[in-house]
Amino acid sequence: MFQKDSWEQAAEFHGHTCPGLAIGFKAAVDALDYLKEERSEDEEMVAVVENDACGVDAVQWVTGCTLGKGNLIFRDVGKQAFSFVLRKSGRGVRYVVKPGALVNDEHRELMQKVHSGTASGEEEERFKELHRSLAEKILEEPLENNFMRSLVEISLPAKARIFPSQVCSFCGEGVMEPRARVRGGVISCPDCAEDYRARMLCL
């Protein structure tokens, strides 16, 4: 269900309103309703997002799933898709934007002009108008108009843990123990390990 106050708060958190934010918001609000779950205070729910676009901010705001708590998982596959799974029951639901459902040729063309700095003042205003109307369309239309929803089972990672740090022998910075490497017989962070490997390949 569309919640105006929550949408306004999500937009404030994100910095502006846009269709991308509306996509994540619509999916996240429906997921909480569909799974009969409240906003996650700890790690009761895990969200899996398959893009790093605007909608992810709405997912964080609405569901309480965040990178810092370890219950927001980012899969960089470039899909407008979001999954939400309850740890206790294992119940999960996935939302995918239907191909072509939200395509607006005029909006796309104007976006390219605005982003490239070639849009006229009139074109910028028209783009803003279309930007708002497309976001409103996503929020107000029935979910099935624009999304595919399906039940899912996802193998979830263990709850977030706090690990001790090791000191990198190259840069002197602390690195989480599971991420530390051994290079040349000494502890290394991933960045310095890659530099070390590059130096070895150049020899």
Backbone as CSV, one residue per row, in Angstrom:
resi,resn,N_x,N_y,N_z,CA_x,CA_y,CA_z,C_x,C_y,C_z
1,MET,0.842,-1.193,0.000,0.000,0.000,0.000,0.881,1.248,0.000
2,PHE,0.539,2.240,-0.831,1.289,3.480,-0.924,1.110,4.293,0.355
3,GLN,2.198,4.650,1.000,2.162,5.428,2.233,2.862,6.760,1.973
4,LYS,2.085,7.840,1.881,2.624,9.126,1.470,3.718,9.623,2.398
5,ASP,3.493,9.528,3.725,4.491,10.041,4.657,5.794,9.250,4.566
6,SER,5.690,7.930,4.426,6.874,7.105,4.321,7.615,7.378,3.007
7,TRP,6.875,7.612,1.926,7.480,7.943,0.641,8.260,9.263,0.739
8,GLU,7.670,10.238,1.377,8.331,11.532,1.540,9.600,11.391,2.371
9,GLN,9.560,10.538,3.375,10.748,10.303,4.201,11.829,9.584,3.404
10,ALA,11.426,8.614,2.589,12.393,7.902,1.742,13.037,8.867,0.758
11,ALA,12.246,9.774,0.194,12.770,10.756,-0.750,13.734,11.713,-0.056
12,GLU,13.416,12.078,1.184,14.314,12.951,1.943,15.632,12.228,2.223
13,PHE,15.556,10.960,2.567,16.755,10.159,2.824,17.613,10.047,1.562
14,HIS,16.949,9.821,0.429,17.654,9.648,-0.854,18.174,10.975,-1.407
15,GLY,17.424,12.039,-1.166,17.832,13.355,-1.653,16.897,13.948,-2.689
16,HIS,16.083,13.127,-3.333,15.119,13.610,-4.324,14.148,12.480,-4.659
17,THR,13.070,12.845,-5.347,12.142,11.827,-5.834,12.491,11.483,-7.269
18,CYS,12.317,10.222,-7.644,12.608,9.787,-9.002,11.967,8.426,-9.231
19,PRO,11.807,8.011,-10.482,11.212,6.705,-10.764,11.989,5.551,-10.144
20,GLY,13.308,5.651,-10.140,14.113,4.578,-9.568,13.819,4.377,-8.094
21,LEU,13.706,5.473,-7.358,13.383,5.381,-5.933,11.998,4.772,-5.755
22,ALA,11.073,5.156,-6.628,9.704,4.641,-6.541,9.661,3.130,-6.777
23,ILE,10.515,2.620,-7.658,10.562,1.179,-7.924,10.932,0.419,-6.652
24,GLY,12.015,0.839,-5.988,12.432,0.174,-4.761,11.413,0.330,-3.651
25,PHE,10.806,1.506,-3.574,9.805,1.776,-2.536,8.592,0.870,-2.711
26,LYS,8.101,0.788,-3.938,6.907,-0.026,-4.211,7.158,-1.490,-3.849
27,ALA,8.318,-2.006,-4.252,8.641,-3.407,-3.963,8.779,-3.644,-2.464
28,ALA,9.471,-2.730,-1.781,9.726,-2.914,-0.349,8.446,-2.829,0.472
29,VAL,7.598,-1.867,0.170,6.330,-1.729,0.905,5.454,-2.960,0.699
30,ASP,5.381,-3.430,-0.543,4.565,-4.608,-0.812,5.132,-5.837,-0.116
31,ALA,6.471,-5.941,-0.068,7.100,-7.106,0.577,6.745,-7.180,2.055
32,LEU,6.803,-6.044,2.744,6.448,-6.042,4.173,5.000,-6.467,4.366
33,ASP,4.132,-6.003,3.484,2.718,-6.357,3.575,2.504,-7.829,3.223
34,TYR,3.141,-8.281,2.160,2.974,-9.652,1.687,3.502,-10.667,2.694
35,LEU,4.645,-10.346,3.313,5.257,-11.249,4.286,4.744,-11.019,5.707
36,LYS,3.870,-10.006,5.853,3.317,-9.650,7.169,4.439,-9.408,8.182
37,GLU,5.361,-8.537,7.771,6.547,-8.254,8.577,6.654,-6.756,8.842
38,GLU,7.272,-6.426,9.977,7.537,-5.023,10.300,8.938,-4.654,9.820
39,ARG,9.248,-3.368,9.873,10.587,-2.889,9.510,11.627,-3.592,10.382
40,SER,12.686,-4.055,9.775,13.688,-4.866,10.464,14.539,-4.033,11.415
41,GLU,14.421,-4.306,12.715,15.238,-3.599,13.699,16.637,-4.189,13.760
42,ASP,16.727,-5.491,13.566,18.039,-6.147,13.595,18.254,-6.840,12.256
43,GLU,18.217,-8.167,12.219,18.422,-8.894,10.966,17.279,-9.869,10.703
44,GLU,16.060,-9.496,11.173,14.916,-10.377,10.987,14.633,-10.635,9.504
45,MET,14.867,-9.620,8.688,14.670,-9.736,7.248,15.989,-9.489,6.532
46,VAL,16.180,-10.172,5.420,17.352,-9.940,4.573,16.848,-9.508,3.199
47,ALA,17.423,-8.438,2.666,17.077,-7.971,1.325,18.245,-8.249,0.394
48,VAL,17.928,-8.753,-0.783,18.939,-8.982,-1.821,18.593,-8.069,-2.991
49,VAL,19.482,-7.125,-3.291,19.246,-6.188,-4.391,20.198,-6.530,-5.528
50,GLU,19.706,-6.411,-6.756,20.490,-6.835,-7.909,20.942,-5.661,-8.783
51,ASN,20.991,-4.474,-8.173,21.503,-3.279,-8.832,21.938,-2.299,-7.745
52,ASP,22.667,-1.266,-8.149,23.084,-0.255,-7.179,22.456,1.097,-7.509
53,ALA,21.218,1.054,-8.018,20.514,2.264,-8.427,19.703,2.849,-7.268
54,CYS,18.932,3.882,-7.588,18.214,4.661,-6.578,17.292,3.831,-5.687
55,GLY,16.676,2.797,-6.273,15.713,2.005,-5.516,16.275,1.350,-4.275
56,VAL,17.580,1.127,-4.250,18.202,0.485,-3.086,18.062,1.351,-1.847
57,ASP,18.107,2.662,-2.006,17.925,3.554,-0.861,16.532,3.403,-0.268
58,ALA,15.525,3.243,-1.136,14.158,3.044,-0.648,14.037,1.723,0.091
59,VAL,14.697,0.689,-0.428,14.685,-0.617,0.231,15.255,-0.493,1.640
60,GLN,16.375,0.209,1.775,16.982,0.393,3.099,16.040,1.152,4.029
61,TRP,15.456,2.233,3.510,14.608,3.072,4.357,13.354,2.333,4.817
62,VAL,12.697,1.654,3.894,11.418,1.006,4.203,11.603,-0.243,5.066
63,THR,12.572,-1.086,4.710,12.689,-2.392,5.375,13.642,-2.407,6.565
64,GLY,14.563,-1.448,6.629,15.570,-1.474,7.687,16.710,-2.427,7.389
65,CYS,16.754,-2.953,6.168,17.876,-3.808,5.754,19.001,-2.916,5.244
66,THR,20.165,-2.997,5.862,21.270,-2.109,5.494,22.583,-2.885,5.400
67,LEU,23.534,-2.281,4.695,24.864,-2.884,4.598,25.515,-2.992,5.967
68,GLY,25.342,-1.957,6.780,25.977,-1.927,8.092,25.509,-3.034,9.017
69,LYS,24.247,-3.438,8.898,23.726,-4.527,9.730,23.989,-5.894,9.106
70,GLY,24.419,-5.896,7.866,24.719,-7.164,7.208,23.521,-7.869,6.630
71,ASN,22.366,-7.204,6.596,21.178,-7.865,6.042,20.713,-7.228,4.738
72,LEU,21.633,-6.484,4.085,21.414,-6.025,2.723,22.528,-6.622,1.867
73,ILE,22.157,-7.467,0.918,23.128,-8.146,0.068,23.049,-7.571,-1.339
74,PHE,24.174,-7.119,-1.849,24.238,-6.523,-3.169,24.795,-7.511,-4.179
75,ARG,23.990,-7.881,-5.165,24.421,-8.717,-6.283,24.486,-7.835,-7.521
76,ASP,25.660,-7.597,-8.033,25.841,-6.665,-9.132,25.573,-7.338,-10.477
77,VAL,24.276,-7.549,-10.776,23.916,-8.180,-12.043,23.104,-7.245,-12.940
78,GLY,22.866,-6.025,-12.490,22.212,-5.030,-13.325,20.740,-5.257,-13.602
79,LYS,20.042,-5.913,-12.687,18.608,-6.147,-12.867,17.809,-5.287,-11.882
80,GLN,16.662,-4.801,-12.342,15.754,-4.105,-11.429,14.961,-5.180,-10.692
81,ALA,15.651,-5.818,-9.749,15.077,-6.941,-9.015,15.457,-6.841,-7.540
82,PHE,14.507,-7.200,-6.682,14.695,-7.114,-5.242,14.040,-8.321,-4.583
83,SER,14.773,-8.984,-3.705,14.218,-10.120,-2.962,14.257,-9.825,-1.481
84,PHE,13.257,-10.331,-0.764,13.144,-10.106,0.677,12.848,-11.447,1.336
85,VAL,13.682,-11.830,2.301,13.553,-13.145,2.923,13.558,-12.999,4.441
86,LEU,12.665,-13.737,5.119,12.617,-13.734,6.577,13.528,-14.831,7.108
87,ARG,14.421,-14.467,8.008,15.365,-15.449,8.556,14.650,-16.566,9.317
88,LYS,13.675,-16.196,10.117,13.051,-17.171,11.008,12.293,-18.253,10.239
89,SER,11.514,-17.853,9.248,10.673,-18.814,8.533,11.265,-19.253,7.203
90,GLY,12.189,-18.467,6.658,12.751,-18.780,5.356,11.859,-18.350,4.203
91,ARG,10.700,-17.753,4.517,9.794,-17.279,3.474,10.419,-16.095,2.760
92,GLY,10.283,-16.080,1.433,10.846,-14.986,0.678,10.022,-14.643,-0.546
93,VAL,10.172,-13.413,-1.003,9.445,-12.958,-2.176,10.375,-12.082,-3.015
94,ARG,10.281,-12.230,-4.344,11.150,-11.497,-5.268,10.310,-10.649,-6.208
95,TYR,10.786,-9.439,-6.434,10.107,-8.500,-7.322,11.032,-8.140,-8.480
96,VAL,10.504,-8.211,-9.686,11.266,-7.850,-10.878,10.408,-6.920,-11.721
97,VAL,10.981,-5.805,-12.148,10.245,-4.902,-13.029,10.029,-5.590,-14.373
98,LYS,8.802,-5.569,-14.854,8.482,-6.203,-16.131,9.221,-5.487,-17.267
99,PRO,9.838,-6.245,-18.173,10.529,-5.624,-19.305,9.597,-4.706,-20.089
100,GLY,10.020,-3.478,-20.264,9.243,-2.515,-21.045,8.109,-1.845,-20.300
101,ALA,7.846,-2.272,-19.061,6.689,-1.742,-18.330,6.809,-0.250,-18.056
102,LEU,8.003,0.215,-17.791,8.179,1.615,-17.389,8.962,2.422,-18.422
103,VAL,9.030,1.903,-19.637,9.779,2.602,-20.687,8.957,3.768,-21.227
104,ASN,9.561,4.940,-21.251,8.949,6.127,-21.829,10.012,6.761,-22.720
105,ASP,9.815,6.675,-24.029,10.850,7.127,-24.964,11.192,8.604,-24.789
106,GLU,10.176,9.426,-24.574,10.439,10.857,-24.398,11.268,11.097,-23.143
107,HIS,10.920,10.417,-22.067,11.649,10.554,-20.808,13.097,10.121,-20.994
108,ARG,13.313,9.010,-21.692,14.663,8.487,-21.903,15.508,9.457,-22.734
109,GLU,14.926,9.992,-23.788,15.655,10.930,-24.642,16.021,12.208,-23.894
110,LEU,15.068,12.709,-23.117,15.334,13.927,-22.353,16.374,13.676,-21.264
111,MET,16.342,12.482,-20.659,17.325,12.144,-19.632,18.743,12.201,-20.201
112,GLN,18.915,11.672,-21.398,20.229,11.699,-22.034,20.693,13.129,-22.276
113,LYS,19.771,13.995,-22.690,20.121,15.390,-22.923,20.458,16.104,-21.614
114,VAL,19.658,15.862,-20.587,19.900,16.504,-19.292,21.244,16.073,-18.726
115,HIS,21.524,14.778,-18.772,22.777,14.260,-18.213,24.000,14.695,-19.015
116,SER,23.816,14.940,-20.299,24.947,15.381,-21.125,25.108,16.894,-21.128
117,GLY,24.145,17.591,-20.508,24.228,19.045,-20.437,23.794,19.751,-21.708
118,THR,23.076,19.050,-22.593,22.659,19.653,-23.860,21.181,20.016,-23.887
119,ALA,20.465,19.797,-22.786,19.030,20.087,-22.745,18.787,21.587,-22.599
120,SER,17.757,22.075,-23.278,17.351,23.469,-23.113,16.590,23.614,-21.801
121,GLY,16.337,24.841,-21.386,15.574,25.062,-20.156,14.199,24.453,-20.238
122,GLU,13.566,24.556,-21.395,12.240,23.983,-21.596,12.291,22.459,-21.515
123,GLU,13.332,21.887,-22.091,13.479,20.428,-22.056,13.744,19.934,-20.645
124,GLU,14.511,20.687,-19.862,14.768,20.308,-18.470,13.476,20.307,-17.664
125,GLU,12.634,21.310,-17.868,11.357,21.374,-17.153,10.450,20.222,-17.557
126,ARG,10.447,19.887,-18.844,9.633,18.773,-19.317,10.133,17.461,-18.721
127,PHE,11.454,17.326,-18.639,12.032,16.122,-18.045,11.609,15.981,-16.584
128,LYS,11.665,17.075,-15.824,11.266,17.035,-14.415,9.799,16.632,-14.283
129,GLU,8.974,17.152,-15.185,7.545,16.821,-15.165,7.330,15.336,-15.417
130,LEU,8.027,14.799,-16.429,7.902,13.375,-16.736,8.491,12.518,-15.620
131,HIS,9.583,12.981,-15.022,10.235,12.274,-13.917,9.257,12.087,-12.762
132,ARG,8.561,13.175,-12.412,7.583,13.121,-11.319,6.401,12.230,-11.675
133,SER,5.886,12.396,-12.887,4.692,11.630,-13.266,4.981,10.135,-13.359
134,LEU,6.177,9.771,-13.799,6.531,8.352,-13.876,6.664,7.752,-12.473
135,ALA,7.248,8.510,-11.549,7.346,8.044,-10.160,5.958,7.848,-9.563
136,GLU,5.066,8.805,-9.816,3.697,8.707,-9.296,2.966,7.512,-9.903
137,LYS,3.213,7.266,-11.173,2.596,6.110,-11.851,2.994,4.816,-11.162
138,ILE,4.268,4.686,-10.844,4.775,3.476,-10.191,4.123,3.292,-8.824
139,LEU,4.026,4.386,-8.078,3.487,4.318,-6.722,1.993,4.034,-6.691
140,GLU,1.255,4.581,-7.641,-0.202,4.539,-7.573,-0.835,3.374,-8.325
141,GLU,-0.157,2.864,-9.355,-0.745,1.766,-10.113,-0.659,0.454,-9.340
142,PRO,-1.533,-0.504,-9.647,-1.438,-1.827,-9.013,-0.065,-2.438,-9.280
143,LEU,0.456,-3.148,-8.309,1.789,-3.737,-8.411,1.951,-4.564,-9.690
144,GLU,0.933,-5.357,-10.020,1.050,-6.284,-11.148,1.165,-5.569,-12.497
145,ASN,0.855,-4.295,-12.552,1.008,-3.553,-13.808,2.468,-3.441,-14.224
146,ASN,3.350,-3.344,-13.237,4.750,-3.052,-13.525,5.751,-4.074,-12.988
147,PHE,5.294,-4.963,-12.095,6.209,-5.912,-11.458,5.756,-7.348,-11.635
148,MET,6.725,-8.251,-11.643,6.466,-9.684,-11.490,6.850,-10.038,-10.061
149,ARG,5.988,-10.738,-9.362,6.255,-11.139,-7.974,6.219,-12.648,-7.884
150,SER,7.239,-13.214,-7.210,7.299,-14.674,-7.092,7.884,-15.052,-5.738
151,LEU,7.498,-16.239,-5.265,8.057,-16.755,-4.029,9.452,-17.306,-4.309
152,VAL,10.348,-17.149,-3.352,11.724,-17.608,-3.553,12.247,-18.293,-2.296
153,GLU,13.262,-19.102,-2.503,14.036,-19.677,-1.400,15.485,-19.313,-1.662
154,ILE,16.096,-18.626,-0.725,17.463,-18.148,-0.899,18.322,-18.656,0.246
155,SER,19.496,-19.136,-0.078,20.439,-19.560,0.953,21.051,-18.306,1.570
156,LEU,20.693,-18.039,2.801,21.128,-16.806,3.446,22.476,-16.974,4.135
157,PRO,23.279,-15.921,4.155,24.544,-15.978,4.893,24.269,-15.950,6.393
158,ALA,25.258,-16.333,7.165,25.113,-16.277,8.627,24.940,-14.828,9.050
159,LYS,24.435,-14.613,10.252,24.291,-13.256,10.770,25.651,-12.571,10.820
160,ALA,25.595,-11.242,10.724,26.831,-10.459,10.702,27.656,-10.713,11.955
161,ARG,28.997,-10.823,11.787,29.906,-11.030,12.913,30.936,-9.916,12.949
162,ILE,31.472,-9.689,14.128,32.561,-8.728,14.280,33.859,-9.513,14.398
163,PHE,34.803,-9.237,13.507,36.070,-9.961,13.474,37.214,-9.062,13.961
164,PRO,38.266,-9.667,14.511,39.454,-8.882,14.889,40.162,-8.393,13.635
165,SER,40.968,-7.355,13.790,41.726,-6.806,12.669,43.169,-7.280,12.694
166,GLN,43.751,-7.359,11.521,45.176,-7.627,11.367,45.808,-6.383,10.737
167,VAL,47.083,-6.166,11.023,47.769,-4.998,10.472,48.503,-5.390,9.200
168,CYS,48.212,-4.669,8.131,48.867,-4.931,6.853,50.345,-4.548,6.947
169,SER,51.217,-5.448,6.543,52.655,-5.206,6.624,53.146,-4.189,5.591
170,PHE,52.322,-3.861,4.612,52.732,-2.938,3.557,52.268,-1.507,3.824
171,CYS,50.960,-1.323,4.109,50.451,0.038,4.313,50.262,0.401,5.781
172,GLY,50.309,-0.600,6.666,50.171,-0.334,8.098,48.748,-0.115,8.565
173,GLU,47.770,-0.341,7.682,46.369,-0.153,8.056,45.756,-1.466,8.529
174,GLY,44.752,-1.337,9.406,44.065,-2.521,9.900,43.117,-3.083,8.860
175,VAL,43.011,-4.404,8.787,42.113,-5.060,7.849,41.399,-6.192,8.568
176,MET,40.092,-6.343,8.286,39.313,-7.408,8.902,39.980,-8.758,8.637
177,GLU,40.120,-9.560,9.680,40.868,-10.813,9.594,40.466,-11.717,8.413
178,PRO,39.157,-11.914,8.139,38.807,-12.793,7.013,39.227,-12.241,5.651
179,ARG,39.474,-10.922,5.568,39.871,-10.319,4.295,41.394,-10.242,4.133
180,ALA,42.124,-10.518,5.196,43.583,-10.422,5.144,44.168,-11.522,4.253
181,ARG,45.279,-11.224,3.614,45.977,-12.175,2.750,47.402,-12.370,3.279
182,VAL,48.060,-13.352,2.751,49.487,-13.542,3.043,50.239,-13.393,1.726
183,ARG,51.140,-12.426,1.662,51.939,-12.187,0.466,53.399,-12.040,0.875
184,GLY,54.265,-12.810,0.289,55.681,-12.754,0.646,55.925,-13.159,2.081
185,GLY,55.038,-13.991,2.614,55.200,-14.486,3.978,54.722,-13.538,5.053
186,VAL,54.067,-12.423,4.664,53.582,-11.468,5.664,52.108,-11.148,5.412
187,ILE,51.465,-10.591,6.441,50.050,-10.224,6.357,49.889,-9.026,5.425
188,SER,48.889,-9.111,4.571,48.615,-8.023,3.639,47.114,-7.785,3.542
189,CYS,46.736,-6.521,3.296,45.344,-6.215,2.990,45.101,-6.553,1.512
190,PRO,43.848,-6.671,1.070,43.587,-7.023,-0.334,44.203,-6.045,-1.331
191,ASP,44.163,-4.739,-1.030,44.709,-3.751,-1.965,46.213,-3.944,-2.154
192,CYS,46.918,-4.087,-1.055,48.368,-4.252,-1.149,48.732,-5.605,-1.737
193,ALA,47.883,-6.612,-1.513,48.137,-7.928,-2.100,48.073,-7.847,-3.612
194,GLU,47.139,-7.076,-4.126,47.026,-6.914,-5.574,48.221,-6.146,-6.122
195,ASP,48.660,-5.093,-5.396,49.847,-4.340,-5.826,51.074,-5.248,-5.834
196,TYR,51.166,-6.108,-4.803,52.295,-7.031,-4.700,52.299,-7.997,-5.880
197,ARG,51.106,-8.504,-6.213,50.979,-9.440,-7.339,51.377,-8.751,-8.637
198,ALA,50.963,-7.487,-8.792,51.290,-6.749,-10.017,52.812,-6.544,-10.117
199,ARG,53.439,-6.276,-8.976,54.903,-6.073,-8.993,55.620,-7.369,-9.370
200,MET,55.113,-8.490,-8.856,55.723,-9.766,-9.176,55.588,-10.097,-10.663
201,LEU,54.430,-9.728,-11.242,54.221,-10.017,-12.666,55.121,-9.169,-13.554
202,CYS,55.546,-8.010,-13.019,56.395,-7.103,-13.807,57.881,-7.486,-13.723
203,LEU,58.235,-8.355,-12.799,59.642,-8.722,-12.640,60.132,-9.592,-13.793
